[in-house]
Every structure is written in C-alpha cells, then in structure tokens.
Amino acid sequence: MTDNNKLTTSCCIVGGGPAGMMLGFLLARGGIDVTVLEKHADFFRDFRGDTIHPSTFEVINEVGLLNEILKVPHQEITEIGGAWNDIPIRLANFTHLKAAKPAIGLMPQWDFLKFIQQQASIYPGFHLLMNADAIDIIRENNRVTGIKAQTENGLLEIRADIVVGTDGRHSIIREKAGLKVITSGVPIDVLWFRLSKKETDPGQIFGRFRRGRLMVMLDRNTYWQCGFIIKKGDYDGIQQKGLPAFRDQLKQTTPFIADRVDELKSWDDIKLLSVAIDHLQKWYTNGLICIGDAAHAMSPVGGVGINLAIQDAVAAANVLYQPLHQKKTIGTDTLQLIQARRTYPTKVTQRLQVAIQSGIFEKRMAAKDDDKPPLIMRLLTKFPILRRIPARLIGIGVRPEHVKTPEVK
C-alpha cells in the first residue's frame, strides 16, 4: 500500500543481493507482501561472487525451478584443482554428492539475481524498488517499524511488520540498529581483474601457487576472471612500485598469460577486495534482523559467501512465514530462532576459512619455488575418495536448509 512518499508492507528487505532476493522470492511465493530495496539502478556489479553451489541448486530444485535456471547461460565444473609450483593438485570432486545438481555453476551474479527477480515477479506480493538507498531505520515504542530510503522521487518511508537487513558487509541497517560487529583477523586481500582467454589456454585451474604468490582464475568462457592474493594492506606499496612491476608478478605466477598482461592499462582495471571475516554478536533487535553478509561477512575462500547467504534466506523464510501469514507480531524470540539455526554453520565455515588463510595462504607467501604442496593437498591429490570431504563442505556446507514455505497461487 502506498501513499505518495509512504509505503506499507509486511516485510521490508534492504538489499537486493542473493540473500535479499531469495528471501523476497520465498515469502512472496507464499503469499506474503514483500518489498525489496536495492540502492543501485541494476544488478550489474563486476567481481562479485558468482558461483552457484550444489546447496543453492538444491534450494532452486525444491521450488521447482532447476530446469529453468539451467537454461540461463552458465558453466559447470565437477572438480576443483590447481597447480603448486607447476605440480598439479586436485582438491575436491562434487560428482559423488547427493544433490539435484552435483556441480558448481559459474554464472554472473547479475544473471542469477535477474532470474530470481523474474520468478518472484510472478507473485503479486513481490515489489522491487531500484535506486532506493536505505539511510535510516524508524523506531517506535522501542521497536523498529520501518526504514527511510532516498529514492529518485525523494525520501520514502516504508513501514513494515519486520525489517530484514541484507545489505552486505557494510550494512547501513546493522549500523543504524546498533548491532555489535565482532571481527576476525584476516591476513589477505584480493586484487580482481579480467584478462582475455585463448583457445590454447589450459582448462579451469582455479588456484595457481608459484614463487610465493597465488592467483585464482575463473574461466568465464571468453575471458579469465583473475584474483591475485596479496598480504593485507600491501596494495598501496604495490601501486607505488608501478603497474609494469605488477604485470611482472603476474607473469611469474602464471606464465601462460604473459602475452596479455598489458591488457591492464591502468589501476582502474584492477579492483581491490578488502577481505574481512566478521559476525554480529546478535543478529537482531526488536522488529529487525540481519542475514547474509550483513550478519557475517565471509572470505572469498571456497566461494561460499553467496551460498551461505541463500541458506540464511531459506532459514529466515521458514521461520518468518507463519507469523507473517497469520499477521502476528514478530517478537525477538522468533528472530532468535533464525540466528540460533544459522550460527553453527556460520562459525564452522568462518573457522575453516581462517585456518585455510593462515595455514596455506600466509605460509605460501613465504614459500620457495622448490616447495612441495602442503601435506593435505598431496593427500587429496593422491587419494580421490578424500576429495569428497572438501566437496561436501564447499558444495553442501554444514547443516543445509530446505524450503518449508508453501507456494500460494
């Protein structure tokens, strides 16, 4: 219901990323009136997480849309591997997973979000506001009752039975709600950039460890999306040494791209991702809850951030659906159920990420050319059955969620 610069909805979701769009879709599919705010004019943002893991395919299968999403252009990989000082390593094999799609899909995030938007728009209760930048929350009688957003048409007030913050690691919602953030130390940052791809290039290799450096390479069919791992805070020093010196580092790390590093014309072609791992001590306050990166920022290790966010969305929809459907006041006891459900998977995943970053990445940056791969990598490479363990952790995760919300046609 709208009235000029005011709007009323059952659930106001701030942030049109994977968590926000999936939650909006699931609730609207159940007949709930939902308004999703996205501060940008479109979903196009380069160098965002765009791996669709088996756990996400499973959720999409549970709502009957697996065949439809598989029509969206994407690539599928069933094994993760790489090279350590030119020694091939094999790390995870997804083909043994009991899942509707035992593979990782590589799909630009904007295509994935557009797909969810199209499916959600079928339901009359789904409303997506683009160019709507949340700037504050509204409190009444010690309860969050809505948000204020800046739009193309001026200031908009949205009143809602529940506000959900899904606006990422720099969440304005969690800041305005005064939710406490606990940060873990992270030793790395990532420089993302694109390089052209040639028919003679090797296949998907993911990680290349060489000469104390690590390059992650994702095959985008016509180009490589590259992530160069650096020590946290080193970017200024790298820039001071100049772009030619940086190009030389890339050549040394991944020799087969030596003939195209000049495609990086300026530092504008390189995007810094400041890696952070954090979590909220409490995800909610009266009338409001945060999920996804707004509740727990993840490292890019394993590419699990988008999929963990979607698992949060499924759990939140499962808990919120009934009280919203019955038009009951949602108390903090209900919101606590969502955090309780998702805290354990989040903590386990983040601890694994910290261990990998400290135990492999940090040590690797001091390694020599003749170093052998770490023991765990040698074991995974030698014994195929062991690759099922990281495949399970990466592909399905800890305590996966299942859709319990109905479809109301």
C-alpha positions in Angstrom: 0.0 0.0 0.0 1.5 3.4 -1.0 0.6 7.0 -0.3 3.0 9.4 -2.1 6.2 9.2 -0.1 4.9 6.5 2.3 4.6 2.7 1.8 3.4 -0.1 4.0 4.4 -3.8 3.5 4.6 -6.9 5.6 8.3 -7.5 5.1 10.8 -4.8 4.1 14.1 -6.3 2.8 17.0 -3.9 2.5 19.5 -5.1 -0.2 18.9 -6.8 -3.5 21.7 -9.3 -3.3 21.4 -13.1 -3.1 20.0 -13.2 0.4 17.5 -10.4 -0.1 16.2 -11.6 -3.4 15.9 -15.2 -2.3 14.1 -14.3 0.9 11.8 -11.9 -1.1 11.0 -14.6 -3.6 10.3 -17.3 -1.0 7.9 -15.1 1.0 6.1 -13.7 -2.0 5.7 -17.2 -3.3 3.9 -17.9 0.0 1.5 -15.0 -0.5 3.3 -12.5 1.8 3.6 -8.9 0.7 7.3 -8.1 0.4 9.3 -5.0 -0.6 12.9 -5.4 -1.6 15.1 -2.2 -1.8 18.2 -2.1 -4.0 20.2 1.1 -3.9 21.6 0.6 -7.4 19.8 1.0 -10.7 20.6 -2.6 -11.8 22.3 -5.7 -10.5 25.4 -5.3 -12.6 28.5 -5.3 -10.3 31.6 -6.9 -11.5 33.9 -9.2 -9.4 31.0 -10.3 -7.1 30.7 -13.9 -6.0 29.1 -15.8 -8.8 29.5 -19.5 -8.0 26.2 -21.4 -7.6 27.0 -24.4 -5.3 25.0 -27.6 -5.2 23.3 -26.4 -2.0 21.8 -23.5 -4.0 20.8 -25.7 -6.9 19.1 -27.9 -4.3 17.0 -24.9 -3.0 16.1 -24.0 -6.5 15.1 -27.6 -7.2 12.9 -27.6 -4.2 10.8 -24.7 -5.6 10.6 -26.5 -8.9 12.9 -24.2 -10.9 16.0 -26.2 -11.5 15.3 -26.8 -15.2 14.6 -23.2 -15.7 17.8 -21.9 -14.1 19.9 -24.4 -16.1 18.6 -22.6 -19.2 20.5 -19.5 -18.1 23.9 -19.4 -19.7 26.5 -20.8 -17.3 29.3 -23.2 -17.0 29.5 -26.2 -14.7 32.5 -27.8 -13.0 32.7 -31.0 -11.1 36.2 -30.8 -9.7 38.4 -28.2 -8.2 42.1 -28.3 -8.7 45.2 -26.2 -9.4 48.9 -26.2 -9.6 51.6 -25.8 -6.9 54.9 -24.7 -8.4 53.6 -26.4 -11.6 52.8 -29.6 -9.7 49.1 -30.5 -10.5 46.9 -30.7 -7.4 43.3 -31.9 -7.1 41.2 -30.8 -4.2 37.5 -31.5 -4.4 35.2 -33.7 -6.5 31.5 -32.9 -6.5 30.2 -35.8 -8.6 29.5 -38.0 -5.5 27.3 -35.5 -3.7 23.7 -36.5 -3.2 22.3 -33.4 -4.8 20.0 -32.4 -7.6 23.0 -30.9 -9.4 26.3 -32.2 -8.1 28.4 -29.5 -9.7 29.3 -25.8 -9.2 27.7 -23.5 -11.6 29.6 -20.4 -12.8 27.0 -17.8 -13.5 27.5 -14.0 -13.3 25.7 -12.8 -10.2 23.6 -10.3 -12.1 22.2 -13.1 -14.2 21.3 -15.1 -11.1 19.7 -12.2 -9.4 17.7 -11.3 -12.6 16.5 -14.9 -12.7 15.3 -14.7 -9.1 13.6 -11.4 -9.8 11.8 -12.8 -12.9 10.5 -15.7 -10.9 9.5 -13.6 -7.9 7.7 -11.1 -10.1 5.1 -13.7 -11.0 3.7 -13.3 -7.5 1.6 -10.1 -6.8 3.1 -9.6 -3.3 6.7 -9.1 -4.6 7.8 -5.5 -5.1 11.4 -4.5 -6.0 12.4 -0.8 -5.7 15.6 0.0 -7.6 17.6 3.2 -6.9 16.3 3.1 -3.3 19.0 3.7 -0.8 18.1 3.0 2.8 19.5 5.7 5.0 17.9 5.1 8.4 15.6 2.9 10.4 12.3 4.0 12.0 11.8 3.2 15.7 8.5 3.5 17.6 7.9 2.3 21.2 11.3 0.5 21.3 10.6 -1.4 18.1 11.9 -1.0 14.6 8.8 -0.4 12.5 10.3 0.6 9.1 13.0 2.3 7.2 13.7 5.6 5.4 15.1 5.5 1.9 16.3 8.0 -0.6 14.8 7.4 -4.0 14.7 9.2 -7.3 11.4 10.7 -6.2 12.7 11.9 -2.8 12.5 10.5 0.7 10.4 7.4 1.1 9.2 6.0 4.4 8.4 2.3 4.5 6.5 0.8 7.4 6.8 -3.0 7.9 5.9 -5.8 10.3 9.6 -6.9 10.0 12.7 -5.3 8.5 15.5 -7.6 7.2 18.9 -6.2 6.5 20.6 -8.0 3.6 22.7 -5.0 2.6 26.2 -6.6 2.8 29.3 -6.3 4.8 29.0 -2.5 5.0 25.4 -2.7 6.1 23.7 0.6 7.0 20.9 -1.4 8.6 23.1 -3.1 11.2 24.9 0.2 11.8 21.6 2.1 12.4 20.3 -0.7 14.6 23.4 -0.6 16.7 24.3 -4.3 16.3 27.8 -5.1 17.5 30.2 -6.5 15.0 33.0 -9.0 16.0 35.9 -9.1 13.5 38.4 -11.9 12.9 41.9 -11.1 11.8 42.4 -11.7 8.1 46.0 -11.8 6.5 45.0 -11.3 2.9 43.3 -9.0 0.3 42.4 -9.8 -3.3 43.1 -7.8 -6.5 40.4 -8.7 -9.1 40.8 -8.1 -12.8 40.0 -9.5 -16.2 42.3 -11.0 -18.9 41.3 -12.3 -22.3 41.1 -16.1 -22.8 42.6 -18.1 -25.7 41.8 -21.5 -27.1 45.3 -22.7 -26.3 44.9 -21.8 -22.6 44.7 -24.7 -20.1 41.3 -25.6 -18.7 39.8 -24.4 -15.4 42.7 -24.4 -12.8 41.3 -22.2 -10.1 44.4 -21.8 -8.0 48.0 -21.4 -9.2 50.6 -21.2 -6.4 54.0 -20.2 -7.6 57.0 -18.2 -6.4 55.4 -17.2 -3.1 52.3 -15.9 -4.9 48.7 -17.2 -5.5 46.5 -16.5 -8.5 42.9 -17.6 -8.6 41.5 -17.9 -12.2 37.8 -18.4 -13.0 37.0 -19.4 -16.6 34.4 -17.1 -17.9 34.3 -18.7 -21.4 35.6 -15.6 -23.3 37.8 -14.2 -20.5 39.5 -15.1 -17.2 38.3 -13.5 -14.0 41.5 -13.3 -12.0 42.1 -12.9 -8.3 45.6 -12.1 -7.2 46.2 -12.7 -3.5 48.2 -10.1 -1.6 49.1 -9.5 2.0 46.5 -7.3 3.7 47.5 -3.7 3.4 50.1 -4.2 0.7 48.1 -2.6 -2.2 49.5 0.9 -1.7 53.0 -0.5 -1.9 52.2 -2.5 -5.0 50.9 0.6 -6.7 54.0 2.6 -5.7 56.2 0.1 -7.5 54.2 0.7 -10.6 52.0 -1.2 -13.0 54.9 -2.8 -15.0 56.2 -4.4 -11.8 52.7 -5.8 -11.0 52.4 -7.2 -14.5 55.8 -8.9 -14.0 54.5 -10.6 -10.8 51.5 -11.9 -12.8 53.8 -13.3 -15.5 55.9 -15.1 -12.9 52.9 -16.5 -11.2 51.0 -17.6 -14.3 53.4 -17.8 -17.3 50.8 -18.6 -19.9 49.2 -15.1 -19.5 52.5 -13.3 -20.1 51.3 -12.2 -23.6 48.3 -10.4 -22.4 49.1 -8.7 -19.0 49.4 -5.4 -21.0 45.6 -5.5 -21.2 45.8 -4.0 -17.7 46.2 -0.4 -18.9 45.8 1.4 -15.6 45.0 0.7 -11.9 41.4 1.4 -12.8 41.3 -2.1 -14.4 42.1 -3.6 -11.0 39.7 -3.8 -8.1 40.7 -4.2 -4.5 38.6 -6.5 -2.4 39.5 -5.9 1.2 38.9 -9.3 2.7 37.0 -9.4 6.0 35.6 -12.1 8.2 33.2 -10.8 10.9 29.9 -11.6 12.5 27.3 -9.9 14.6 27.2 -10.8 18.2 23.4 -10.6 18.0 21.7 -10.6 14.6 18.5 -8.9 15.6 16.7 -6.3 17.6 13.0 -5.8 18.1 11.4 -5.7 14.7 14.6 -6.2 12.7 17.1 -8.9 11.8 20.2 -9.1 9.6 21.2 -12.1 7.5 23.8 -12.9 4.8 26.9 -10.7 4.7 25.1 -8.1 6.8 25.2 -10.7 9.7 28.5 -12.4 8.8 31.0 -11.2 6.2 32.8 -14.2 4.6 36.2 -14.5 3.0 36.2 -15.5 -0.7 37.9 -18.7 0.2 35.7 -21.6 -1.2 33.4 -19.1 -2.8 30.8 -20.0 -0.2 29.5 -16.5 0.7 26.6 -16.3 -1.8 25.5 -19.9 -0.9 25.7 -19.3 2.9 23.6 -16.1 2.3 21.0 -18.1 0.4 20.9 -20.7 3.2 20.2 -17.8 5.6 17.4 -16.7 3.4 15.8 -20.1 3.4 16.0 -20.4 7.2 14.6 -16.9 7.6 11.7 -17.6 5.3 10.9 -20.8 7.1 10.7 -19.0 10.5 9.0 -15.8 9.4 6.4 -17.2 7.1 3.8 -18.4 9.6 3.7 -15.2 11.8 3.6 -13.0 8.7 0.9 -15.2 7.2 -1.1 -15.1 10.4 -0.4 -11.4 10.8 1.1 -11.9 14.3 3.6 -9.6 15.9 7.1 -11.0 15.4 9.0 -10.9 18.7 12.7 -11.2 19.4 12.1 -14.8 20.4 11.1 -15.6 16.8 14.1 -13.7 15.4 16.4 -15.5 17.8 15.4 -18.8 16.2 16.9 -17.7 12.9 20.2 -16.8 14.5 20.2 -20.0 16.5 19.6 -22.0 13.4 22.4 -20.3 11.3 25.1 -19.6 14.0 26.7 -23.0 13.9 27.1 -23.3 10.1 28.5 -19.7 10.1 31.0 -20.3 12.8 32.3 -23.6 11.3 32.6 -22.1 7.9 34.4 -19.0 9.1 36.8 -21.0 11.3 37.7 -23.2 8.3 38.3 -20.0 6.2 40.6 -18.6 8.9 42.5 -21.8 9.1 43.0 -22.0 5.3 44.0 -18.4 5.1 46.5 -18.7 7.9 47.8 -22.2 7.2 48.1 -22.1 3.5 47.9 -18.6 2.0 50.1 -16.9 4.7 52.7 -19.6 4.6 52.6 -19.7 0.8 53.7 -16.1 0.6 57.0 -17.1 2.1 57.4 -20.3 0.1 60.2 -21.2 -2.4 60.0 -22.5 -6.0 61.0 -26.0 -4.9 58.5 -26.3 -2.2 56.1 -29.2 -2.3 52.4 -28.8 -1.9 51.2 -28.9 1.7 50.6 -32.5 3.0 46.8 -32.1 2.9 46.9 -31.1 -0.8 49.2 -34.1 -1.6 46.8 -36.5 0.2 43.8 -35.1 -1.6 45.6 -35.4 -4.9 46.7 -39.0 -4.3 43.5 -40.4 -2.8 40.4 -39.5 -4.8 38.0 -40.6 -2.0 39.3 -37.8 0.3 38.2 -35.2 -2.2 34.6 -35.9 -1.2 35.2 -34.2 2.1 36.0 -30.7 0.9 33.4 -31.2 -1.8 30.8 -31.7 0.9 32.0 -28.7 2.9 32.1 -26.4 -0.1 29.2 -27.8 -2.1 26.6 -28.5 0.5 28.0 -26.9 3.7 27.2 -27.5 7.3 23.6 -28.3 8.2 21.9 -27.3 4.9 18.5 -25.7 4.8 15.4 -27.0 3.0 12.4 -24.9 1.8 9.4 -25.3 4.0 7.4 -22.4 2.8 4.4 -23.2 0.6 3.5 -21.8 -2.8 0.3 -19.8 -2.8 -1.1 -19.4 -6.3 
